Amino acid sequence: MLEMIYSAFLILGVISLALYKCPKTALWVGFGLPGLVSLYSVVIFITNINLTYGFKLAGNFIFSPEFILTPLSGFFSFLVVFISFGVGIYTIGYAKSLKNRANLAVFASLFNFFILSMLLVLSSSNVFSFIVLWEVMTLVSALLLKFNDEETSNKTVMIYLGVAQIGAVCIMIALLLISSVAGSMEFKEWQGFEISSTLSICILTLLLIGFGSKAGMFPFHVWSPLAYPLAPSNVAALMSGVMSKMAIFGLIKFSLFLPINPGFGLSIMVLGALSALIGISYALVQKEYSKLIAYSSVENIGIILLGVGTGFYGISLEEGTIALLGFVGALFHALNHATFKSLLFLGAGNIYNATQTKEINKLGGLARKMPITAILFLIGTVSISALPPLNGFVSEWFIYRSMILGGLSQSLLGRAVFALSIVALALTGAIVVFAFIKLYALIFAGVCKDEKIYNGVYEKSLFMPLGMFVLAFSCLYFGLGANNIIMFLGSVVMDLIPNATYSINIDVLSMPIIALLLCFLLILPFLLFGIFRANMSKARLSEPWACGFKFNSRMQTNSNAFVGDFKRIISKVIKFKEIKSQDSYFANMSYESRSDDFWWNLLYAPVVRLNLYLGDKIGCMQNGKSSFYVIYILIYLYAMMIAGFYFLGE
């Protein structure tokens, strides 16, 4: 069963590559068939969510490869194939726009291998296979980034790989330390070992850095707003919506093997709160819709970490209720974020495919030309804004509930962290609404600011809105059917903390009733107009009033004006550069405002400059003279002999 799913993605990846000279056939084989396999896999993973099952590869290898799914890894596997189903349908229409930039057969092959690598990571059963497959997943995702070969693509890919390798080294060291203490590299044998508190804290810190860097957690988030906008939209949906959740999976799974102290949970919450606030603050001031959506991924990872931190805090205090609510909220928001963020990235791809621009200020009025995309994109913006009755509201409500309960602890530090985290989440929620009102209004409402772009806009393919519809419908179902999802996730979390006896009370929140109430409130103004015999005559249509001047599309609010007051408030943290240009004395002056990532300049740029400096100095050793290379070899051999004598000799 499990081996059939993995084999199907492997075979489809190989067949797609074999169709190198038949890209049109590879399009259907590499994206259409994986959609069917993903749909079948969704059913398998859901029906077996409470089971532990797997398989072992036959043959002689360096080790015995075994792949096992637990309820936790089964849930994340469901997440992978569920999003891949919607993205696969979308890509059938979207990939046609890439045919002049890359071979579709190679693209389809890497697409299948990327899905397979994530599934294999989730089912890995020992340290060796996990690390190898983790690196394979990173490498395949980096290759997919290169399909949009832009001016800064090489730099972006190197930044992505650099941060990823820092994380991978931390993960490898942490897992090797655990295997050394446990006496085995097999995860199933990591039970009941004794470990000192100091070593446990060191390992937990390494795990947090390693998996946090892959998730896009502050301060390792700098690659996210660079990589996601560079990637093709379907790849960005998988990377932001799914690959980042591999890090959440790893953090939860491996941390639970160790004794958890309250400080670890609180540290995750602090980093989560900072990620949420910083991510959405940078998102709000972006002028490119792809970067705005990318920065909001940092914000949502922060929200997920608030739930994860609350869960770990509950475990450290042996409070099953807090732990259960925290982890359920985190997993629910992971599912929701994967759904609405993938929907938004697919919508961004649809917009770019129709307009060939990523700048918000050049767009407007697209709802008239792309009504289906506008409706589906609206569902994504409402979901990410955590407005009822859609799914984002329910998961954030659960995280609020867990943090309020956690804030009742006796620890003064715990109360302070929970209180500040609740405030941070509330501020984040307000800014999210602000950011996505800006995004949707400036793209789909009003009139277009560039007539040349506007005249060429239309829905390019039926498959693209169809893939978006799968995710948009899921946003509605996960909100209205939240009680079923919570019970589903509750069984997963109960496997992680079997000693918990608390049963989640889901009757407090009835999403169908909330939905009916909102529908009634929507109809209420029209009822009042009818009851009080309001003026129902046909409205007169005219150009907007422009104080006596002829209306021009440039008179509309643009991205900069929309967030002008907010930019002034946060200008002490986020530095803005005003760039002025004028072609001639009598020409119009053009203004451009840019926001650099303060944390890149503070934390990463000095390290990059130091490495460039050292590399330049060390480069003199490679002078091309063979005599010098012989000396280097002799020095190395003598060093190995001395090390062997002292460390291996009797």
Phi, psi and omega in degrees: 000301180292318180294331177294319180295312181296318180296324181297314178294322178296313182295318179295324177295318179292316180296319179300318179293324179293338179270037185303322182268004178232067186299328180293320177292319179298330179300314181283322180290318186277341181236325179288309181295319175301330176297319178292318177298320179295319179297317176297319181294324177303314180296317182297312184292326179289315183291339181247024188297331182267006184255158170247118185211166181179199180202162178239136179289141177277158178105175181258120179235178176300326176222179180264098183292119177231138182236123187231136175250127172259173176306321180294309180292332175295320178297314180290330174295319174301319180299317181298308186286330179295311178293323179297329178298308179295318180294323179297317177297314180301320188290336177302321177274324185287323186297338180297332179285348181261358188295335179273351181255336183201162176283125184294333179295316178294318179299315179295321179297312179295325177301314179292319179294328178295314177299315180297318181298321179293320178295321180291323176301317183293331184256005179299143186245359178212170186297315184300308183294324181297312182295316180298313182289329175298318179290323177298316178301316179295317181295315180297319179295324177294321177295322178294328178298328185286353181291336169262087187276086180261180185298323184257014186294320180297317179297317180297315180297320180293322176296316178300312181292325180296311178295322180296322181287326174300315179295318182297321178297317179297318179296315182298315179298317181298315182291324178292324177294318178296316181295328177293318180289319183283342180080017180200151176263000179273128183297326183292345180260005179273067180223136172073017178274154180262139182213143180288155182295324180296313179294323179298317179296319179298316181293317179298322178295317178297318178297319181295318178293314184297308182281331177295325179294323178287326181287335185094030179284143173299136003263022180263019188277355194298335181282333186300307182289352175267317186282314184299315178292333179288322186293151168305150189301322179292324177290319177300321178297319180288321182291310182286317185282329189239308186299323178298335179283342174298326178290320177298318177301311182296319180298316180292311186299307188280332177293329182288348174285345187248158173293128184262131174253157183302327181299328180293313178298318180292324178297318178297321179295319179298314179295324177295317179296317178296319178299317182296311183291314182292318181300312184285333176295315176293325180298318186298327186266005180285148178256354176249129185295329179292323178288324176299314179294324180294314179295328179291341173295321176299318179298315183288327172299322177298319178296318177299318180293331174299317177292319179297315179299320177297319178298315178295323178296318177297321178295319181297329179264002183058038176256096184298326181296312180297315181298316183294314179296319181297311182290322177297316177298319180294313181293322179296317180289330174298316177296315182293317179298318178301323184285303185283332178288321175297319177301316181292320178293322176295320176297321177297321177295323177295319179295314181294322180297330181271331187247338182061031174216148178254358184276126180296322186290350177266356186250178179149145176070018184289345179297333179286328183265332182230066186295324181293312177300321181298317181293314181293321178294325178298320178298319178296319180291323177293321179295313183291337177280000178059043177260136179290152008258024184278175195292326182300328180295317187292314182294320178292326177298321178294320179293319174303313184298319180292322181288324177297319178292320178294330179290353178272006181292167183281340183288129179294319178296318179299316179298319181295315181295317180295319180297314180293326179293321177296317178297317180298318179293323178294316177297319179300316180300320180293317181291326178300314178301316179301313184295318185274341166295315176302311183300309185289317185295317184285339179267314190257337182261179178069207177239155184290143181269350179228104185297326180297319178291315186297321184292336181263009184273132171195166178291116188284329185207149177283333181292326181295309174296330180293318176296321177294324180298321178303316181284323179295318177297323178294324176300320178291314184292317181295337175277308182289327179259034186300326181300319178294320180294320181295318177296321177299313180286329178300320179293327178292314183291325179298333175289331179283322182235073186297340181283348180287135181245004184283140176251125183293127178275104184262000183279349182292329185241114179248101183295322177301320179294319178298319179297316179297320179297317179294321177298319178296318179295330178290324182277336187307314180302321181291325176296318179295321177300318180290319182295316184267015175053053179291162180297111183254014180292157184294133182288145177274128181265136179206172176293150177301146179288126182235044176057038177091347179269159176291130184295137177231144183299336180287349178284350179290158174294132177254185185297320182292315182294327183299325185244022184302313181295320179296321179297322179293327181291317187260012183296342177286336181258312179261116182276131180248135178252125177264118182249122181248142178214148180209123184291323179210174184298321184267357180281160178292144177277134177250141182240142177220134180247127180240145178239116177273151177285108183303323185286331174295313180294329183279317190256325190255321182302317177299322179294319178297315180296321178296318179294321177296320179295312180295321179297323178293322180286319181290336182302336180294341178290335179266075185264000177083003180265123185297329181298323179293321180292327175295319178297319179300318180295317180296318179299318180296316181295318178297320179297319178294322178295317180294316179297319179294324180294317185280325187260336182248343181286156180284000000 
